[in-house]
């Protein structure tokens, strides 16, 4: 199945975030940004918090989360 199949429907993945890596608990095509709610394709996932177990869309949003919650909050 590929992205051009009419039956293709994106599915949200469940991920456990680790230091520098992550483990897919439930396969899917994207995760949601914890701050913006924007879907992040798995292959574009670069920013997350291990302590808060949440993903961020980009560096700006990750910094916003850091400023909002602090380190390990």
Z-matrix of the N, CA and C atoms (Angstrom, degrees):
N
C 1 1.449
C 2 1.522 1 107.71
N 3 1.324 2 117.23 1 139.87
C 4 1.454 3 120.04 2 177.22
C 5 1.529 4 110.74 3 -131.60
N 6 1.307 5 116.31 4 177.54
C 7 1.460 6 121.58 5 -175.76
C 8 1.519 7 113.55 6 -62.82
N 9 1.316 8 118.11 7 -19.72
C 10 1.452 9 121.20 8 -176.06
C 11 1.527 10 113.20 9 -92.29
N 12 1.338 11 116.71 10 -5.34
C 13 1.455 12 119.83 11 174.58
C 14 1.523 13 109.46 12 -68.48
N 15 1.313 14 117.19 13 135.61
C 16 1.457 15 120.68 14 179.77
C 17 1.531 16 111.70 15 -65.78
N 18 1.316 17 117.51 16 -24.51
C 19 1.457 18 121.09 17 -178.49
C 20 1.534 19 112.09 18 -84.53
N 21 1.334 20 117.06 19 -4.15
C 22 1.461 21 120.68 20 -177.70
C 23 1.525 22 110.52 21 -69.78
N 24 1.315 23 116.50 22 128.22
C 25 1.460 24 121.61 23 176.56
C 26 1.531 25 108.05 24 -131.58
N 27 1.333 26 117.50 25 123.27
C 28 1.463 27 119.14 26 178.08
C 29 1.523 28 111.07 27 -59.89
N 30 1.322 29 115.98 28 142.89
C 31 1.461 30 122.26 29 -178.41
C 32 1.529 31 108.21 30 -126.71
N 33 1.331 32 116.79 31 135.50
C 34 1.457 33 120.29 32 179.16
C 35 1.528 34 110.27 33 -75.93
N 36 1.324 35 115.40 34 129.24
C 37 1.466 36 121.79 35 179.57
C 38 1.528 37 109.99 36 -85.80
N 39 1.313 38 115.39 37 156.89
C 40 1.463 39 121.24 38 171.05
C 41 1.515 40 106.60 39 -112.96
N 42 1.331 41 115.39 40 128.22
C 43 1.462 42 120.81 41 -172.41
C 44 1.520 43 110.48 42 -131.72
N 45 1.325 44 115.37 43 143.01
C 46 1.469 45 121.61 44 170.32
C 47 1.520 46 105.99 45 -103.37
N 48 1.321 47 116.06 46 118.74
C 49 1.459 48 121.77 47 -175.81
C 50 1.522 49 110.66 48 -86.90
N 51 1.323 50 115.92 49 131.22
C 52 1.457 51 123.81 50 179.81
C 53 1.530 52 108.34 51 -119.47
N 54 1.325 53 116.87 52 174.26
C 55 1.460 54 120.97 53 175.71
C 56 1.527 55 109.69 54 -68.08
N 57 1.323 56 116.88 55 109.57
C 58 1.454 57 121.47 56 176.67
C 59 1.520 58 115.41 57 75.36
N 60 1.302 59 118.41 58 5.45
C 61 1.462 60 122.10 59 -179.03
C 62 1.525 61 108.54 60 -159.30
N 63 1.306 62 115.95 61 176.39
C 64 1.459 63 120.60 62 175.31
C 65 1.513 64 109.58 63 -150.41
N 66 1.328 65 115.28 64 160.89
C 67 1.458 66 122.20 65 178.85
C 68 1.520 67 107.68 66 -118.50
N 69 1.319 68 116.39 67 127.87
C 70 1.461 69 121.12 68 178.78
C 71 1.525 70 108.61 69 -81.45
N 72 1.322 71 115.87 70 116.77
C 73 1.462 72 121.16 71 178.91
C 74 1.524 73 111.33 72 -88.66
N 75 1.344 74 115.46 73 -36.42
C 76 1.462 75 122.04 74 176.99
C 77 1.525 76 106.89 75 -136.79
N 78 1.329 77 117.86 76 116.10
C 79 1.465 78 120.73 77 -177.44
C 80 1.524 79 112.38 78 -58.50
N 81 1.302 80 114.12 79 148.47
C 82 1.455 81 120.88 80 177.39
C 83 1.515 82 109.51 81 -171.65
N 84 1.321 83 115.73 82 -176.63
C 85 1.461 84 120.49 83 -177.57
C 86 1.521 85 113.04 84 -103.78
N 87 1.346 86 117.58 85 -14.11
C 88 1.457 87 120.01 86 -177.84
C 89 1.523 88 110.71 87 -155.81
N 90 1.352 89 114.76 88 166.51
C 91 1.463 90 122.95 89 168.65
C 92 1.525 91 106.17 90 -127.47
N 93 1.326 92 116.84 91 164.43
C 94 1.469 93 120.64 92 -179.96
C 95 1.522 94 110.68 93 -100.47
N 96 1.327 95 114.61 94 140.41
C 97 1.456 96 120.82 95 173.72
C 98 1.528 97 108.39 96 -67.62
N 99 1.327 98 116.75 97 130.99
C 100 1.462 99 121.46 98 -177.75
C 101 1.525 100 112.79 99 -68.48
N 102 1.314 101 118.08 100 -24.06
C 103 1.458 102 121.41 101 -177.52
C 104 1.525 103 111.72 102 -95.23
N 105 1.329 104 116.89 103 -47.83
C 106 1.471 105 120.74 104 -174.39
C 107 1.521 106 114.07 105 -95.65
N 108 1.328 107 117.30 106 -21.70
C 109 1.460 108 120.73 107 -174.98
C 110 1.521 109 113.12 108 80.12
N 111 1.322 110 116.48 109 -0.07
C 112 1.469 111 122.21 110 -179.33
C 113 1.532 112 110.65 111 -68.91
N 114 1.335 113 118.08 112 136.09
C 115 1.473 114 119.51 113 175.61
C 116 1.536 115 110.24 114 -69.38
N 117 1.323 116 115.82 115 137.46
C 118 1.463 117 122.46 116 178.91
C 119 1.523 118 107.69 117 -117.63
N 120 1.338 119 118.31 118 113.86
C 121 1.471 120 119.40 119 176.36
C 122 1.526 121 109.73 120 -57.13
N 123 1.313 122 116.85 121 140.35
C 124 1.465 123 121.91 122 -177.18
C 125 1.529 124 111.34 123 -53.62
N 126 1.317 125 117.87 124 -40.43
C 127 1.465 126 119.60 125 -178.59
C 128 1.528 127 112.91 126 -73.77
N 129 1.333 128 118.46 127 -4.51
C 130 1.461 129 122.72 128 176.50
C 131 1.536 130 111.43 129 -113.45
N 132 1.316 131 117.16 130 13.49
C 133 1.461 132 122.33 131 -179.12
C 134 1.529 133 109.58 132 -84.65
N 135 1.334 134 116.07 133 110.65
C 136 1.460 135 121.43 134 -178.76
C 137 1.521 136 113.29 135 -125.84
N 138 1.337 137 118.36 136 -16.79
C 139 1.464 138 121.97 137 -173.68
C 140 1.522 139 110.36 138 -126.00
N 141 1.352 140 115.62 139 127.73
C 142 1.452 141 120.10 140 176.72
C 143 1.524 142 109.25 141 -158.82
N 144 1.321 143 115.42 142 167.68
C 145 1.455 144 122.05 143 176.27
C 146 1.523 145 108.53 144 -113.27
N 147 1.327 146 115.59 145 123.28
C 148 1.462 147 120.64 146 176.65
C 149 1.527 148 109.06 147 -69.31
N 150 1.330 149 116.30 148 -43.67
C 151 1.463 150 120.77 149 -177.59
C 152 1.520 151 112.43 150 -64.54
N 153 1.316 152 117.39 151 -42.11
C 154 1.465 153 121.18 152 -177.40
C 155 1.531 154 111.93 153 -92.51
N 156 1.341 155 117.90 154 -11.07
C 157 1.467 156 123.24 155 -179.22
C 158 1.526 157 111.07 156 53.21
N 159 1.364 158 114.40 157 55.20
C 160 1.453 159 119.67 158 177.84
C 161 1.520 160 110.23 159 -144.48
N 162 1.321 161 115.28 160 153.57
C 163 1.463 162 122.78 161 -178.05
C 164 1.522 163 110.38 162 -100.12
N 165 1.342 164 115.53 163 155.85
C 166 1.462 165 122.42 164 177.87
C 167 1.525 166 109.42 165 -129.91
N 168 1.322 167 115.69 166 144.04
C 169 1.463 168 121.96 167 -174.18
C 170 1.529 169 113.15 168 -66.75
N 171 1.329 170 117.28 169 -36.79
C 172 1.458 171 120.36 170 -178.59
C 173 1.526 172 109.73 171 -159.68
N 174 1.331 173 116.52 172 -178.39
C 175 1.456 174 121.32 173 -176.44
C 176 1.523 175 112.25 174 -64.71
N 177 1.317 176 117.63 175 -36.28
C 178 1.463 177 121.53 176 179.83
C 179 1.529 178 109.88 177 -63.42
N 180 1.312 179 116.80 178 -45.27
C 181 1.466 180 121.57 179 179.54
C 182 1.529 181 110.42 180 -68.17
N 183 1.325 182 117.88 181 -39.00
C 184 1.464 183 121.17 182 177.30
C 185 1.529 184 110.15 183 -61.82
N 186 1.331 185 117.26 184 -40.67
C 187 1.460 186 121.10 185 177.61
C 188 1.527 187 110.65 186 -66.20
N 189 1.318 188 116.86 187 -39.01
C 190 1.468 189 120.92 188 176.82
C 191 1.534 190 110.51 189 -60.18
N 192 1.325 191 116.57 190 -42.89
C 193 1.470 192 120.39 191 178.32
C 194 1.524 193 110.14 192 -64.96
N 195 1.335 194 117.57 193 -41.11
C 196 1.452 195 120.82 194 177.84
C 197 1.531 196 110.70 195 -60.56
N 198 1.337 197 116.65 196 -44.94
C 199 1.468 198 120.62 197 179.50
C 200 1.528 199 111.28 198 -66.53
N 201 1.315 200 116.71 199 -37.12
C 202 1.462 201 121.36 200 -178.39
C 203 1.531 202 112.14 201 -71.75
N 204 1.329 203 116.50 202 -44.25
C 205 1.454 204 120.59 203 -172.36
C 206 1.522 205 114.07 204 -107.59
N 207 1.315 206 116.87 205 -19.70
C 208 1.459 207 120.30 206 -177.38
C 209 1.515 208 111.46 207 77.88
N 210 1.292 209 115.33 208 171.50
C 211 1.454 210 121.16 209 -178.47
C 212 1.518 211 110.56 210 -70.39
N 213 1.311 212 116.76 211 122.96
C 214 1.453 213 122.40 212 176.39
C 215 1.515 214 115.31 213 71.69
N 216 1.320 215 116.70 214 9.33
C 217 1.471 216 118.82 215 -178.29
C 218 1.504 217 112.42 216 -79.16
